[in-house]
Amino acid sequence: MSLLAIARIYIHRLRPRAQAEIDWFAHQPTLQAAITKAAMAVNSRGARALGLDAGAKTPATKDSPHDGCARRE
C-alpha cells in the first residue's frame, strides 16, 4: 500500500473521529477535567477508550495482533 493510500484512508476514516475526540476534550469545563479524563482514558460516552481499536468489533488485548506489538516466546 502506498503512502498516499494510507494518508487517504486516515483522512477519510480516522481524522473525523480524532478531531471529534480533540473537540470533546477542548470543551471540558476545566483543564483539570480534560487532563483527568485523558489520564483515565474516558471518552465522550463515559467509557474507557481503547485508542484506535475502539471502533473494532473486538477490543485489543495484550495477546491480540491489534495491539501493535508482536509477542515473542
Phi and psi in radians as a Rosetta constraint file:
Dihedral C 1 N 2 CA 2 C 2 CIRCULARHARMONIC -1.379 0.35
Dihedral N 2 CA 2 C 2 N 3 CIRCULARHARMONIC 2.808 0.35
Dihedral C 2 N 3 CA 3 C 3 CIRCULARHARMONIC -1.073 0.35
Dihedral N 3 CA 3 C 3 N 4 CIRCULARHARMONIC -0.660 0.35
Dihedral C 3 N 4 CA 4 C 4 CIRCULARHARMONIC -1.098 0.35
Dihedral N 4 CA 4 C 4 N 5 CIRCULARHARMONIC -0.732 0.35
Dihedral C 4 N 5 CA 5 C 5 CIRCULARHARMONIC -1.126 0.35
Dihedral N 5 CA 5 C 5 N 6 CIRCULARHARMONIC -0.716 0.35
Dihedral C 5 N 6 CA 6 C 6 CIRCULARHARMONIC -1.090 0.35
Dihedral N 6 CA 6 C 6 N 7 CIRCULARHARMONIC -0.768 0.35
Dihedral C 6 N 7 CA 7 C 7 CIRCULARHARMONIC -1.099 0.35
Dihedral N 7 CA 7 C 7 N 8 CIRCULARHARMONIC -0.716 0.35
Dihedral C 7 N 8 CA 8 C 8 CIRCULARHARMONIC -1.120 0.35
Dihedral N 8 CA 8 C 8 N 9 CIRCULARHARMONIC -0.705 0.35
Dihedral C 8 N 9 CA 9 C 9 CIRCULARHARMONIC -1.111 0.35
Dihedral N 9 CA 9 C 9 N 10 CIRCULARHARMONIC -0.787 0.35
Dihedral C 9 N 10 CA 10 C 10 CIRCULARHARMONIC -1.029 0.35
Dihedral N 10 CA 10 C 10 N 11 CIRCULARHARMONIC -0.879 0.35
Dihedral C 10 N 11 CA 11 C 11 CIRCULARHARMONIC -1.052 0.35
Dihedral N 11 CA 11 C 11 N 12 CIRCULARHARMONIC -0.738 0.35
Dihedral C 11 N 12 CA 12 C 12 CIRCULARHARMONIC -1.323 0.35
Dihedral N 12 CA 12 C 12 N 13 CIRCULARHARMONIC -0.762 0.35
Dihedral C 12 N 13 CA 13 C 13 CIRCULARHARMONIC -1.728 0.35
Dihedral N 13 CA 13 C 13 N 14 CIRCULARHARMONIC -0.716 0.35
Dihedral C 13 N 14 CA 14 C 14 CIRCULARHARMONIC -1.762 0.35
Dihedral N 14 CA 14 C 14 N 15 CIRCULARHARMONIC -0.578 0.35
Dihedral C 14 N 15 CA 15 C 15 CIRCULARHARMONIC -1.017 0.35
Dihedral N 15 CA 15 C 15 N 16 CIRCULARHARMONIC -0.764 0.35
Dihedral C 15 N 16 CA 16 C 16 CIRCULARHARMONIC -1.048 0.35
Dihedral N 16 CA 16 C 16 N 17 CIRCULARHARMONIC -0.720 0.35
Dihedral C 16 N 17 CA 17 C 17 CIRCULARHARMONIC -1.173 0.35
Dihedral N 17 CA 17 C 17 N 18 CIRCULARHARMONIC -0.713 0.35
Dihedral C 17 N 18 CA 18 C 18 CIRCULARHARMONIC -1.111 0.35
Dihedral N 18 CA 18 C 18 N 19 CIRCULARHARMONIC -0.726 0.35
Dihedral C 18 N 19 CA 19 C 19 CIRCULARHARMONIC -1.172 0.35
Dihedral N 19 CA 19 C 19 N 20 CIRCULARHARMONIC -0.685 0.35
Dihedral C 19 N 20 CA 20 C 20 CIRCULARHARMONIC -1.085 0.35
Dihedral N 20 CA 20 C 20 N 21 CIRCULARHARMONIC -0.681 0.35
Dihedral C 20 N 21 CA 21 C 21 CIRCULARHARMONIC -1.145 0.35
Dihedral N 21 CA 21 C 21 N 22 CIRCULARHARMONIC -0.773 0.35
Dihedral C 21 N 22 CA 22 C 22 CIRCULARHARMONIC -1.066 0.35
Dihedral N 22 CA 22 C 22 N 23 CIRCULARHARMONIC -0.783 0.35
Dihedral C 22 N 23 CA 23 C 23 CIRCULARHARMONIC -1.062 0.35
Dihedral N 23 CA 23 C 23 N 24 CIRCULARHARMONIC -0.714 0.35
Dihedral C 23 N 24 CA 24 C 24 CIRCULARHARMONIC -1.081 0.35
Dihedral N 24 CA 24 C 24 N 25 CIRCULARHARMONIC -0.796 0.35
Dihedral C 24 N 25 CA 25 C 25 CIRCULARHARMONIC -1.115 0.35
Dihedral N 25 CA 25 C 25 N 26 CIRCULARHARMONIC -0.695 0.35
Dihedral C 25 N 26 CA 26 C 26 CIRCULARHARMONIC -1.112 0.35
Dihedral N 26 CA 26 C 26 N 27 CIRCULARHARMONIC -0.456 0.35
Dihedral C 26 N 27 CA 27 C 27 CIRCULARHARMONIC -1.658 0.35
Dihedral N 27 CA 27 C 27 N 28 CIRCULARHARMONIC 0.205 0.35
Dihedral C 27 N 28 CA 28 C 28 CIRCULARHARMONIC -1.196 0.35
Dihedral N 28 CA 28 C 28 N 29 CIRCULARHARMONIC 2.626 0.35
Dihedral C 28 N 29 CA 29 C 29 CIRCULARHARMONIC -1.113 0.35
Dihedral N 29 CA 29 C 29 N 30 CIRCULARHARMONIC -0.517 0.35
Dihedral C 29 N 30 CA 30 C 30 CIRCULARHARMONIC -2.464 0.35
Dihedral N 30 CA 30 C 30 N 31 CIRCULARHARMONIC 2.812 0.35
Dihedral C 30 N 31 CA 31 C 31 CIRCULARHARMONIC -1.076 0.35
Dihedral N 31 CA 31 C 31 N 32 CIRCULARHARMONIC -0.706 0.35
Dihedral C 31 N 32 CA 32 C 32 CIRCULARHARMONIC -1.018 0.35
Dihedral N 32 CA 32 C 32 N 33 CIRCULARHARMONIC -0.734 0.35
Dihedral C 32 N 33 CA 33 C 33 CIRCULARHARMONIC -1.112 0.35
Dihedral N 33 CA 33 C 33 N 34 CIRCULARHARMONIC -0.739 0.35
Dihedral C 33 N 34 CA 34 C 34 CIRCULARHARMONIC -1.125 0.35
Dihedral N 34 CA 34 C 34 N 35 CIRCULARHARMONIC -0.750 0.35
Dihedral C 34 N 35 CA 35 C 35 CIRCULARHARMONIC -1.130 0.35
Dihedral N 35 CA 35 C 35 N 36 CIRCULARHARMONIC -0.745 0.35
Dihedral C 35 N 36 CA 36 C 36 CIRCULARHARMONIC -1.084 0.35
Dihedral N 36 CA 36 C 36 N 37 CIRCULARHARMONIC -0.808 0.35
Dihedral C 36 N 37 CA 37 C 37 CIRCULARHARMONIC -1.116 0.35
Dihedral N 37 CA 37 C 37 N 38 CIRCULARHARMONIC -0.694 0.35
Dihedral C 37 N 38 CA 38 C 38 CIRCULARHARMONIC -1.146 0.35
Dihedral N 38 CA 38 C 38 N 39 CIRCULARHARMONIC -0.756 0.35
Dihedral C 38 N 39 CA 39 C 39 CIRCULARHARMONIC -1.124 0.35
Dihedral N 39 CA 39 C 39 N 40 CIRCULARHARMONIC -0.591 0.35
Dihedral C 39 N 40 CA 40 C 40 CIRCULARHARMONIC -1.531 0.35
Dihedral N 40 CA 40 C 40 N 41 CIRCULARHARMONIC -0.007 0.35
Dihedral C 40 N 41 CA 41 C 41 CIRCULARHARMONIC 0.975 0.35
Dihedral N 41 CA 41 C 41 N 42 CIRCULARHARMONIC 0.695 0.35
Dihedral C 41 N 42 CA 42 C 42 CIRCULARHARMONIC -1.598 0.35
Dihedral N 42 CA 42 C 42 N 43 CIRCULARHARMONIC 2.324 0.35
Dihedral C 42 N 43 CA 43 C 43 CIRCULARHARMONIC -1.752 0.35
Dihedral N 43 CA 43 C 43 N 44 CIRCULARHARMONIC -3.039 0.35
Dihedral C 43 N 44 CA 44 C 44 CIRCULARHARMONIC -1.120 0.35
Dihedral N 44 CA 44 C 44 N 45 CIRCULARHARMONIC -0.337 0.35
Dihedral C 44 N 45 CA 45 C 45 CIRCULARHARMONIC -1.606 0.35
Dihedral N 45 CA 45 C 45 N 46 CIRCULARHARMONIC 0.034 0.35
Dihedral C 45 N 46 CA 46 C 46 CIRCULARHARMONIC 1.423 0.35
Dihedral N 46 CA 46 C 46 N 47 CIRCULARHARMONIC 0.129 0.35
Dihedral C 46 N 47 CA 47 C 47 CIRCULARHARMONIC -1.714 0.35
Dihedral N 47 CA 47 C 47 N 48 CIRCULARHARMONIC 2.764 0.35
Dihedral C 47 N 48 CA 48 C 48 CIRCULARHARMONIC -1.212 0.35
Dihedral N 48 CA 48 C 48 N 49 CIRCULARHARMONIC 2.197 0.35
Dihedral C 48 N 49 CA 49 C 49 CIRCULARHARMONIC -1.413 0.35
Dihedral N 49 CA 49 C 49 N 50 CIRCULARHARMONIC 2.574 0.35
Dihedral C 49 N 50 CA 50 C 50 CIRCULARHARMONIC -1.989 0.35
Dihedral N 50 CA 50 C 50 N 51 CIRCULARHARMONIC 0.437 0.35
Dihedral C 50 N 51 CA 51 C 51 CIRCULARHARMONIC 1.281 0.35
Dihedral N 51 CA 51 C 51 N 52 CIRCULARHARMONIC -2.583 0.35
Dihedral C 51 N 52 CA 52 C 52 CIRCULARHARMONIC -1.180 0.35
Dihedral N 52 CA 52 C 52 N 53 CIRCULARHARMONIC -0.351 0.35
Dihedral C 52 N 53 CA 53 C 53 CIRCULARHARMONIC -1.418 0.35
Dihedral N 53 CA 53 C 53 N 54 CIRCULARHARMONIC 0.043 0.35
Dihedral C 53 N 54 CA 54 C 54 CIRCULARHARMONIC -1.059 0.35
Dihedral N 54 CA 54 C 54 N 55 CIRCULARHARMONIC -0.508 0.35
Dihedral C 54 N 55 CA 55 C 55 CIRCULARHARMONIC -1.506 0.35
Dihedral N 55 CA 55 C 55 N 56 CIRCULARHARMONIC -0.085 0.35
Dihedral C 55 N 56 CA 56 C 56 CIRCULARHARMONIC -1.292 0.35
Dihedral N 56 CA 56 C 56 N 57 CIRCULARHARMONIC 2.709 0.35
Dihedral C 56 N 57 CA 57 C 57 CIRCULARHARMONIC -1.198 0.35
Dihedral N 57 CA 57 C 57 N 58 CIRCULARHARMONIC -0.599 0.35
Dihedral C 57 N 58 CA 58 C 58 CIRCULARHARMONIC -2.029 0.35
Dihedral N 58 CA 58 C 58 N 59 CIRCULARHARMONIC 2.169 0.35
Dihedral C 58 N 59 CA 59 C 59 CIRCULARHARMONIC -1.148 0.35
Dihedral N 59 CA 59 C 59 N 60 CIRCULARHARMONIC 2.630 0.35
Dihedral C 59 N 60 CA 60 C 60 CIRCULARHARMONIC -1.226 0.35
Dihedral N 60 CA 60 C 60 N 61 CIRCULARHARMONIC 2.471 0.35
Dihedral C 60 N 61 CA 61 C 61 CIRCULARHARMONIC -2.253 0.35
Dihedral N 61 CA 61 C 61 N 62 CIRCULARHARMONIC 3.021 0.35
Dihedral C 61 N 62 CA 62 C 62 CIRCULARHARMONIC -1.131 0.35
Dihedral N 62 CA 62 C 62 N 63 CIRCULARHARMONIC -0.388 0.35
Dihedral C 62 N 63 CA 63 C 63 CIRCULARHARMONIC -1.693 0.35
Dihedral N 63 CA 63 C 63 N 64 CIRCULARHARMONIC -0.034 0.35
Dihedral C 63 N 64 CA 64 C 64 CIRCULARHARMONIC -1.437 0.35
Dihedral N 64 CA 64 C 64 N 65 CIRCULARHARMONIC 2.528 0.35
Dihedral C 64 N 65 CA 65 C 65 CIRCULARHARMONIC -1.245 0.35
Dihedral N 65 CA 65 C 65 N 66 CIRCULARHARMONIC -0.121 0.35
Dihedral C 65 N 66 CA 66 C 66 CIRCULARHARMONIC -1.511 0.35
Dihedral N 66 CA 66 C 66 N 67 CIRCULARHARMONIC -0.049 0.35
Dihedral C 66 N 67 CA 67 C 67 CIRCULARHARMONIC -1.518 0.35
Dihedral N 67 CA 67 C 67 N 68 CIRCULARHARMONIC 0.001 0.35
Dihedral C 67 N 68 CA 68 C 68 CIRCULARHARMONIC 1.502 0.35
Dihedral N 68 CA 68 C 68 N 69 CIRCULARHARMONIC -0.097 0.35
Dihedral C 68 N 69 CA 69 C 69 CIRCULARHARMONIC -2.196 0.35
Dihedral N 69 CA 69 C 69 N 70 CIRCULARHARMONIC 2.261 0.35
Dihedral C 69 N 70 CA 70 C 70 CIRCULARHARMONIC -1.540 0.35
Dihedral N 70 CA 70 C 70 N 71 CIRCULARHARMONIC 2.320 0.35
Dihedral C 70 N 71 CA 71 C 71 CIRCULARHARMONIC -1.457 0.35
Dihedral N 71 CA 71 C 71 N 72 CIRCULARHARMONIC 2.334 0.35
Dihedral C 71 N 72 CA 72 C 72 CIRCULARHARMONIC -2.066 0.35
Dihedral N 72 CA 72 C 72 N 73 CIRCULARHARMONIC 2.280 0.35
